Amino acid sequence: MAIIYTYPQKTTVSGNDLLVITDSATKAENATRSLTIDDLASYIVSNYPGSPINGSGIFNTIPLWTPDGKTLGDSIITQGASGQGVTVTGELDVTADFKVSGSTVLNGSLTANGVSQFNAEVNDKTGQPGSSGQVLSSTGTNVQWIDTVSGSGTSPFLPYWLDGKTLGDSPISWLPINTPQPKLTIDTNVSITGETTCLDDITVTQALLAPDSTTPNSETPGTPGQVLTSTGTNIEWVDPTDVVSGSVATLIPHFQLATPGGSDTYTQSNNIVDFDWSGSSGTYEYILPSATAIPYRKIRFVNNSTITASNKIHITAPGSETIDGVAFYEINKPYNGCAVWSDGVQWIVIQAKA
């Protein structure tokens, strides 16, 4: 067989065209074989995934793989003709940090989910880039950002938010430090839930309610050394030196009727209890309030001639508390009595009539 060193060139390839190959798997002397172009293409696709790559697209559009993994099509991202700027025509989902080294223009809305540094919704009111010096502000977490603040006010009142973006006058007026008499004026009730320190005088023009008070003790300023006290939670504050005025004066007694086998608990705010006996002989129990609930309170107990050795009154400490280290103190004489005082843990008899 003659050896041909050159063959005519074919410029148009067909899938049925034959290629001359050497079969490496045969041991015959003549291992020359033929192979079609289509067979070779199938072998490449099967053994080299992703090849060949084909498909089509629009100029300046970033391509993306179609589901078969070997064909390209158009994505939703396009690049500017000059190579500067990228446009995304659909939703952009960023699963890691999103950093912008230049300016950002919002033509719609931007919502941040779970980002503590930007946990709010930015509202684009105009659909246009911001102007020089424009600032977005928000009145709280997850509250819409606004680009303008409206409202009006009266000097020297401090402003407050009416609806999150409009300001009006608050009940607080302030004369600055550079005025002849700087001061803060509040024209309504004030509720203070924590500790407050004032470095200057406070002038009260109406009644002042102290904590745990339902009504004020006085609408007039106090005197030097005057101290207000209260006998319990939500009990009116009183001046302990005042023995006649006020609804809970210190020497106005609570009159208590004692009966044989009876028992009552002392809940009144008076600091004197006057006992009167009714009925046959026996023992009456009068239970004190908790010494821990009203520390440093002093209560006096007095009785008339109806209390005798046969008609006994037990002044009893509540629960596991004690009075002079025992459960109760006994009154069993006419015109007798005692005074007890709470040290915050127990009751102590500080005065007893012999």
Phi, psi and omega in degrees: 000133182286145177269124179256123184267337178225146179233154177297143182276137175248123185270339179250121185264139176243152181296337181271356179298147184259141173248143178268125181227168174252125181280107183284348183272347181260149179256006178294155180295325180259094181262010181287131180224174177240155183212134179281160177298320179297318179298320179294320179296318179297320178298318181294317181297320182289325186257349179226082183304144180091351178239139355280163178260130175221182182132186181210165180196177181264143181305135178071010176262129179291127183282163172217155181287139171278169186303336182283353175076005181224002180238138181257145175221190182274140171265185178268009182251128176237152179249143178300151183301330181273359182089359181250124176097138180232138179242130176249118185270000178230195181289138179250117181250112181254120183264355177234191180300141177244110185244134179241122181268348177242201180278159180234130179251124179255117176259356177227227178240151179239122180244128179252128180250120174073019178253112187294330181285344186211051187271068181198171179254130178268123181258119177272107186282328188251342184075012182239158174301154180292161177264166182299127179085356180290140183229133171270142180224159179221149182266002179172174179296136180061024176254140185304137175284143180232152182254357178220152174236126182243173178126175179212165183205178182242130176284139005256036182286143175282144181278163170211158184287132175271314181221022179094345178217359179238135182255147175217187182280134170269172177280008183252126175243148188223123172263116188301170184296330183280005175272163181303321180227082180297135181199161177245128181240131179241123187263015180214182180296147179241129176244119182247118183261352180228187180288139182232133179243128177243127183268004180218181182292151172242126178254123181256117181263349175231184181296140179255118178267120176276161178304147180064026182243141177261332177218152180288153177283322184201149176263009180248151179300155180282174177255159181304130178083357182289141181230134175262142179229161176226148182267001179173175180296133181061025176255140184305139175284137182226162175271114184295345179274350182269116186256358182232327185267162179090157183281346181230057180292151191291336183251011174271120188277163166259123183271121185240126178269123180260138181230152181297129181076002182277168180204135177218158177250133182282115180237357184286164180263354177295152181257006174227135176240127181250116183269144173223131184269144176220128177109191182284185182289156178161197181234133179245134182253130178238112189269129180285157170290168182293132179293331180284333181282331181228071182296146174070020177269142178245131180230133178256142177237128178229161178213161179263199186285351182285346178270122182227185178296337178270341179246096188256146175241127176257114172278108193249137174282145183281149173056231180269002179288166182230165172233114189056035176083358179235181187285327185207164174242133187258132171252122185217030180223151174294150178047051182244188178160177178202168175233134180239154182221140180265128175264012180094350179233318185215170176261142182232131175282114183257351177202133179217137180278132183290000000 
